[in-house]
């Protein structure tokens, strides 16, 4: 299996195609997103262990959403149980990807803490009459640490962007899937830049109604919530575009 290079403008088209998939069963997509958010919130109730477990299982949950995208595209129905469909297809490989993501996230977080003097900034913010210059220096240090963290997180994101789909749809083992995902992202830097800029612009536009009172705030939250499943669907669209639809399994997903 090889990743092909697509035109820069395809980055926007992924969002368009993602919205088309979302629109087919918008209510179910929102319900799936809400359930995923509830699972994440529940994981936070278990200090440390809950977050670790959620990160470990997140590729399998994500793969389930991608299987749901395939079902919709093949004329089947989207179901709530699609969220857990990844646990029925290559579960061990998907959990392995989750382990890589978990370790990578911990390393990135440690890197941020290493470059940011969080205790000093916290002490300054809680101290009345703190020196402005000292506060500015601490804030700049935190901004630099976050930039370092974002830079370190990007390769991890690229490793795992397509990996769950390559495992489930392409039948690849975790390591080859991650290597191919990284290569595909590098090959398509321009469309991903367009995609990222478009997602950011749409999120900013969605948040604008919040400036117009309570009704506007409700509208902004609604738009932002709806944008999350569109984002999931757009990832499926990007996979199809770069790896072609032939890499998708033709197996029916009606049992989920």
C-alpha positions, 0 to 999 in steps of 0.5 A: 500500500502506498500513499499518493500525493494530492493537490493542496486544494484537497485539504478543503475538499476533505472538510466538504466531504466530511460535512456531506457524511455528517449531514447524512445522519447528523443527529447520530453523529452528535449523539456519538460525539456526546457519548465519546465526551461522556466517556472522556469525562468519566475517565477524569473521575479516576485520577491518573488511571482514568486518563491513561486508560482513555488515551490507551483506548482512544485509537480503538474508539476512533477506529469505530467512528471510521467504521461508521463512516464506511458504513454510511458511505456504503449505504448502511445505517450509522449506529451508536454501537459503531463507536465500539466497533474498533474493539471487534476489528484488530483490537490488540493492534489498536490498543498498541497504537494507544500505548504509543500515543499514551507514552508519546503524550506523556513525553510531550507533557514532560517536555512542556513542564521541563521548559516551563516554570509553572510553579513560579508562574502560579506563585506570581499570579496568586501574589498581589502586586507581582512584578510586571516584568517578572510576570511577563518573563514567566509568561514568555517562558510558558509560551515558549514551553507550549511552542516546544510541546506543540512542535514535539506533538506534531510528529506524534500526531502524524504517526497516528493520523492514519494509523488506526485506519491503516490497521482496520482497513489496510490490515497493517501491523501497528509499526508499518501503519505508523510509518506509512501514516507519517510518510503520507502526512509528509508527502501531503504537507500542502493539503494538510496546511490548507486543511489545518488553516480551514479548520482553524478558520471555521472554528473561529467563525463558529465562535463569533456568535458568542459575542452577541449574548446568551442566544449567540453563545448557545449557537456558538456552542452548537456549531462547535459541537457539530464541528467535531463529528465533521472533523472525524468524517473529514479524516476519513475523507483524507484517508480515502483520498490519499490511500484511495477507496480500494484500500477500504474493506468491503466487509459489511458493518451492519452487525455493529 
